[in-house]
Amino acid sequence: METGIAVAAVEAYFAAINARDAAGIRALFEPDGELVTPAGRVSGAAAIADFYSTQAFGATDLRAVPGPLMISGNRVSVEIRLRMHGLESRVADFFEIDSGRISRLSVYLGGPV
């Protein structure tokens, strides 16, 4: 996979997160995409968009600031400074990108910044 395609997908993901754009999130995931978080596993682009709408987008101060992307083939990892509900913490995201869309995203929560 061309590196630029993976980078574009991840950058679009963070733009959608910061814009609280559930439709944008849905469009970025494969129809059978998977999201793995400490809260559990969510399958399917529509269910993933619903997860973000009900879980993350309710935070009025939601802001994700990604650090440098680390890319290996179709895999991208990134450390994020996440502000949510008055707290700032470190989060690590691990993406698998296929055909320009996210096929799997694993999210790991770290401690406060």
ZIMO-V938099 format. One record per residue. N is the residue number from 1. RES is the residue in one small letter. PSI is psi in degrees with one decimal (none if undefined). Layout:
N_RES_PSI, N_RES_PSI
This chain:
1_m_141.3, 2_e_131.8, 3_t_-40.0, 4_g_-33.3, 5_i_-44.2, 6_a_-43.7, 7_v_-43.8, 8_a_-41.4, 9_a_-43.4, 10_v_-41.9, 11_e_-39.6, 12_a_-35.6, 13_y_-48.8, 14_f_-33.9, 15_a_-41.8, 16_a_-39.8, 17_i_-51.5, 18_n_-23.2, 19_a_-4.0, 20_r_47.7, 21_d_89.9, 22_a_-38.2, 23_a_-38.1, 24_g_-41.5, 25_i_-47.3, 26_r_-43.2, 27_a_-24.9, 28_l_-21.7, 29_f_146.3, 30_e_150.5, 31_p_-34.2, 32_d_25.5, 33_g_164.1, 34_e_137.5, 35_l_126.1, 36_v_119.4, 37_t_169.5, 38_p_-22.6, 39_a_-13.0, 40_g_-170.9, 41_r_133.3, 42_v_132.0, 43_s_137.7, 44_g_136.5, 45_a_-40.8, 46_a_-42.8, 47_a_-35.8, 48_i_-45.1, 49_a_-39.8, 50_d_-39.7, 51_f_-48.0, 52_y_-41.2, 53_s_-42.8, 54_t_-27.5, 55_q_-50.2, 56_a_-41.1, 57_f_-8.0, 58_g_-16.2, 59_a_115.1, 60_t_-21.1, 61_d_18.0, 62_l_126.3, 63_r_121.9, 64_a_123.4, 65_v_102.4, 66_p_146.9, 67_g_-162.9, 68_p_142.1, 69_l_139.1, 70_m_121.7, 71_i_133.5, 72_s_103.4, 73_g_-121.9, 74_n_13.0, 75_r_136.1, 76_v_131.4, 77_s_150.5, 78_v_139.3, 79_e_139.3, 80_i_144.0, 81_r_115.0, 82_l_124.4, 83_r_128.4, 84_m_128.7, 85_h_39.2, 86_g_0.9, 87_l_147.3, 88_e_130.5, 89_s_167.3, 90_r_139.0, 91_v_146.4, 92_a_128.8, 93_d_137.3, 94_f_111.5, 95_f_145.1, 96_e_124.0, 97_i_128.4, 98_d_126.8, 99_s_35.3, 100_g_2.8, 101_r_156.9, 102_i_120.1, 103_s_-27.8, 104_r_138.2, 105_l_121.6, 106_s_130.4, 107_v_128.1, 108_y_128.8, 109_l_136.2, 110_g_-164.6, 111_g_178.7, 112_p_154.0, 113_v_none
